[in-house]
């Protein structure tokens, strides 16, 4: 019996001892010690273990980083004191930590990246996006027919018409012309479609609408989208920009629009529809000085629109570049956003980063933010449509951009890490950040005005992009 009690007491003591070890500060710091570290060139990083022991640090390439100011390797360190790493040149090195110079304790892969600096935006912009080819967004019956010619030819919603009778198609007017010509000649049209990234050839035969004697194919098509958003950043070194922070999707298909060109122009905020629970607010803005193009649109990705820009727009708060933060550098706590709520004036507003979502791969919702600035809450109710792309600043660095608003709490929303936007702009690719893209396209509810085929009236999305669809 005594033997059993002794074993039980010993077991309880060991459990208690393990709990104390697991709860101790040195153990927690040891477990939180990273296995991979990324630094921009010239940056200083402090690491701490808080262990009462001595160790040696060896580097596979001592030219890349410097440990505790020492030029060589190995370096003797006191683990109870913070250890500093200074990135010296671009490259990769493996840091090995050995307890008492003998026992392997930790290995750390360090990557030093070229320094990246951009000019923060915040300006309200008008976005005019053209699709790559003409997008099929629906089918309609022609009086007297039981099935649309487009459906008979296996042309589906979401297909892009890229060629008709061997001629490249970019405009809706080109589709109309090809249909009329084929109808008058009583023949089919050789159509090249792009579907899921692959080309498909079909023959489309128009039929005559007896009501107006025109030739039709029973397809709804469009080739452009327009709306307002916010410029996120401009890179004066590469002359590229990023804006919006989210993908532009088609109102009918819910799919991303494949960019086939476009431009961003000046925009002036005329009024604000204040957000409320269950009803997101909206910036109301107009395009102006449209002949003075700010930049071209090259790509439309889950993280916004990107393209070329010759110079930084004049209306911003920053004239010089600022450093950017990698995803792991962003902290919960106070931050600011730059945005426009009246005219073209960019202003700072206080927010709180209330939660960070650690991401191994690019995803649009990286942080949860909450507007705390009483001026912005009074004016807009929080985050409104058209604010997407507004830069998020923290401790003098650009860390992200506003992307979504919570419908049931307009003061709160999501932000994306700036790293993912810089990657899609091509800024970080040259810096050696190669991560597989993770496309997470959000489909949101939309409010539409009914459209008559013959009138070609606009359909309005709640995001606030406007698309026109045409009957063909």
N, C-alpha and C positions, 0 to 999 in steps of 0.2 A: 504493500500500500504506500509506504514512504517513498519507494522508488518511483511509483507512478506519479505521486504528487510532485517529487523533485523534477521529473521530466516535464510535467505540466507547467511548473513555475519557470523552468528553463526556456520552454517554448514561448511562454508569454513574454519573458524578458527579451528574447530574440526578436519577437514581433515588435515589441515596444521600441527596441533599438533600431530596427529597420525603419519604422515610422519616423523616428527622430532623424535618421540619416536622410530619408526621402524629403522631409520637410525642411531640412537645413538649407541655409542660403548657399553655401558652397556647392551642394549637390544640385540645386536648381540652376545655378549659374553654369555648372559643368554640363548639364543636360541641354541648356539653351545655347551653348557654344556652337556656332554654325559649322557645317561641313563644307559650305561653299560661300564665298564672299566676292561681291563685285564692287569695284571702286572706279571712279573716274580718275584720270591722271591728275596727280597733284593733291588728291584728297587724303585726309588723315582719318583713320578709324581706330577707335579705342575698344578693346575687348577685355573682358574681366571674367576670372574664374573664382576668385576669392578663396582659393585653397591655401592652407599654411604649408606650402612645399616649394622646393626649387626645381626648375626644369631647364632643359636646353631646347632651343628652336633651331631647326635646320631648314634651309630653303633649297628647292631644286634649281631655282634661278634667282640668285640674290640681287640681280640687276633690276628685277621687276618691283620689289617692295623692300622697304627698310624697316627693321624691327627695333623699337626703342632707340632709334637714332644711330644704331650700329651699322657700319658699312659692310661687314662681312658675315660669315656664318661658320660655326654655330654661335648662337647668342644665348647667354645665360640670363634667365628671367626668374623673378620671384612671383609665383602665381597668386600671392596675396595682393599684389599691386596690379593695377590695370596695365595691359600690354598695348602699345601703340604701333599701328602699321601705317607707313607713309608710302603711297603709290608713287613710284619714280618714273617708270616708263611702261608703255603699252605692252601687254603680253600676259603670260600665264605662269604661275609658279605654284608648287605644292609646299605648304608649310607643315612640318612634322614636329609635334610637341612630345618630348620624352621626359618622363618623370625621373628626377635625379640623374638625368643624362643617359639613362639606360632603358627604362620601361616605356614602350610606345603608349601614349595616352590619347592623343587626338591627331587627326589629319585634316587639314583645311586647304581646299583648292581656291586660290585667289586669282581672279581675272581683273586686269587693269584695262579699262576702256578709254578711248580718246575722250577728252573733255567735250561736253555738249552744252551749248548755251543758245537760247532763243529769246526772241522778243515777245512778251506776253501780249495777247490781243484784248478781247472784250468788246470790240466794235460790233455794232449791229450791221449785218450784211444781207444783201439779197442774193439768193442762189437760183441759178437757172441751169438745170441739169438736162442734158440731152441723152437719150438712150442709144445703145449700140445697135442700130437698126430700129425698126418700128415694132413696138411691143403689141402683141395680141392680148386684149384684156377681156374679151367676151365674144359671144355669138348672138346673132339675132336672125329671126326668120324673115324671109322675103315673101310678101303677099303672093299666095298661090303655090308656095313650096312647102313641103313637109319637113325638109331638113336643110340646114344651112349648107351652101357649097363649101364653106370653110371646114365644117365638120366632116363632110364627105371626103375632103382631101386630107383628113387627119391632121388639121392644124389646130393646136390646142392652146388654151389660155396659158400664158407665160412664155410661149414661143416668141422668138424675135425673127421678123422677116428681114433678111440681110441682102437678098438679091431677088430680082424679078426679071425673067427673060435675059439673064446674064448681066443686068445692070445693078450696081450697088444701090441700096435703098437707105436713105437717111431721113427723108421727110415724108409726112403723110401725103402731101401733094403728089409725090412720085408714085405712091401706091394707087391713088385715084387715077392718075394718067395711064398707068399700066393696065388697070381694070377696064377703063373705057376703050382703050386701043384693042385689047383682046376681045372684048364684047362685040365691038363693031366688026372684027375679023372672024367672029364665031369660032374661037379657038381657046384652048387652055393656056394658062400661064405657068411657065417653069419657075418654081419658087424654091429658093434655098432658105431653110430655117435654121436657127441655132436653138438647140434644145438641150439643156443640161450640159452645156459646154461642147456639144458635138453638132456637126452639120447634118441636116436631113433634107433630102430633095423630094418635093411633091409637085403634082400638077393641079392647079386650081382653076376651075372653069366658072367664070361669072355667068349669072343669069339676069335677065332684064326685069326690072321692077315695073309692073304694068301701070302703077299709079303715076310715076313721073318719067317713065321711059328711060331711066338711067340704068346702068349695069352695076350690079352689086355682088358681093361674095359672102354676105352674112357675117362679117367680122367687125368687131369693135377694136379700134387700134389707137395708139397714142405714141408720141415719141419725145415727150418733154415733161418736166415737172418744175415748178417754181414756188419759192417760199422765202421765209426769212429765218435767220439763225444768228449765231455769234461766232466771230473769228476767235480761235483759240491761241494760235501762235504763228510767228513768222520767223523763218531761219534765213538771216541775211547772207550767210555764207553759201548756202546751196540754193537760195532764192526759191524756197518752197514754203507752203503754209499748210495748216490743218484747221478744220472748222467743224462745228455741229456736235461731234462726240458720239453720234449714232448714225446708222445707215438710213438712207432715203429709200423707202419701199413704195411699191406701186399700190394705189388705193384699192384696186380690185383684186389683184392676185396676192397681195400681201408679201410678195417676194422682192428682194433687193433689185433696184434698177441697175443694169450693167451700164456703166458710164461710157458714153460715146462722144464725150466733149461737153462743153458748157462753160459757164463763167460765173464769177461772183462780182457783185457791184455794190455801190454805196446804198445804204438803207437808212431811213429816218423813222424813228419810233414816234408815232402820232398819239397813241393812247394805250392804256392798259385795261384789259378785262381782268379784274381781280379774281384770284383763285379762291375757291371755297371747298368744303368737304364734299366730295363726290363730283365736283365740277372744276377741272383744271382751268387756270386762267390762261391768258394769251396776250402776247405783245401784238399790237396792231401797228404795222409799219408800211411804208411805201418805198418803192425803188426810186432813185433819182440819179442824175448824172450817169445814165446807163451807157453813154458813149465812152465814159472813163472807166474801163474795165480794170478791176483790182487784180484779178488773177484768173487763170484758166482752171477747169476741173479735169483732172486726169483719172482719178479713182474715186469710187463710192464704196466704202467698206463698212463693216460693223462699227467702226470707230469714227466715222465721219466722211467728209469729202476732203480731198487732197489734190494739190496741183502746184502750178508754177505762179510765182508772184515777183514782180520786179522790185518793188520797194514796200516798206512798211507804211500802212495807211496813217494819215496824219492825226487822226482823232484819238489815238491810244494814249495811255498814261506813261508808257515806257518808250524811250527812244533808243536805249541801249539793251544789250542782251543780259539775261540773268541765268544762273545755273538751273538745271532741272534735277529732280529727284528720281532715283530708281524706286520701284514699287516698295522694296523693303525699307526704304528710308522714311516713308510717310508715317506720321504718328497720329494717334487719336488726340483730339484737343482742338484748340483754336486755329482757325484758318480764315482766309478771305476769298471772295470771288470778285471778279471784275466783269461788269456788265453795264448795259444801257437800259434805262427805263424811260428816258425822255430825250427826244431829239437824237443827237449823236454823241452825247456826253458820256464817256466811260467813267464809272465811279467804283470805289471799293465798298464792299459790304461784308460785315462779319458773319461767319458761319461756324459751326462746330462739326468736326469730323467725329461722329459718335461711334462708328464701328468700321473696322477694316477687314476685308475679305482677302485672305492670303491666296494668291493665284499662282499655280505653276505654269499655266498657259494663259494667253490673252483672253479676257472676257470683259464684257462691257460694264458689268456692275462690280466695281472693285471696292467702293466705299459708300457708306451711308452718311449723308450729310444733313444738317438741320440749320435753317436760316435763323440767326439770333439777332440780326440787326433790326432795331425797331423802325428805322426809316424804310427799309425794304418791305417789312411785314405790313406796314401801313399802306404802302403804295401798291404792292402786288399780292399780298397775302402769303408770299413765299416764293416758290419756284413756279414759273409760268412757261408755257410753250413759246418758243422763240429764244429762250434763255439757254437752250442746249448749246454746249460748246464754250460757255463762260469759263475762263481759266480759274483754277483753284490754286491759291498761293499760300505757302506756309514757310515761315522762317527764312524769307528772302528767296525761296526757290519755287519754281512752278512744279506742282505735284500732280495735277489732274485737271479734269474738266467736268462740268455738270452734264448729265445725260438724261435722267428721267425724273419725274415728279411722282410722289405717292398720291394717288387719286383721293384717298381718304384722309390725307394729311398734307395739304399743299405746302406747308413749311418745311417738309422733309422730302428727300429724294436720293437718287444714286449719283455717284460720280465714277469716272473711269480713271485709271492711272495714266499719267501723261506718257509714260514709257510706251504703252501700246499705240498711242496716236503717233508718236515720233517714229516708231517702227514702220507704220503704214505710210508715213510720209517719206520714208527712205533715209531718215536722218540717222537712225541707230543701226541700220544694216551695215553701214561702213564702220561702225564702232564695234562690230563683232557680236552683236546680240542676235542670235539666230534661234528663234523659238517657233514651234509649229503654231500656225494660226488656229484659233478656236472660234468658229463663227457661231454667234448666238444672236440670231436676229429676233427682235421682239415684235410680235404682232399685236397691235393695239386696236381697240374698238374705234370705229370711225363713224362719223355722221355724214350722210350724203344727201345732196339735193338731187331729185329725180331729173333725168336727162332725156330730152327728146332727141331721137336719132337725127332728125332733119335740122333741128335747131343747133345742135352741138353745144349745149349749155355747159358751163363749168361744173365739175363735181368738187366739193370742198372737203378736205380732210381736216380733222381736228388738230393737226400737228405743227404748224398751219400751212402745209404745202397744198397747192392747187394744181389739179391735173385736168386736162381736157381730153375727152375721148371722142373719136370720130367714127362714123359709120362708113364701111367700105363694102 
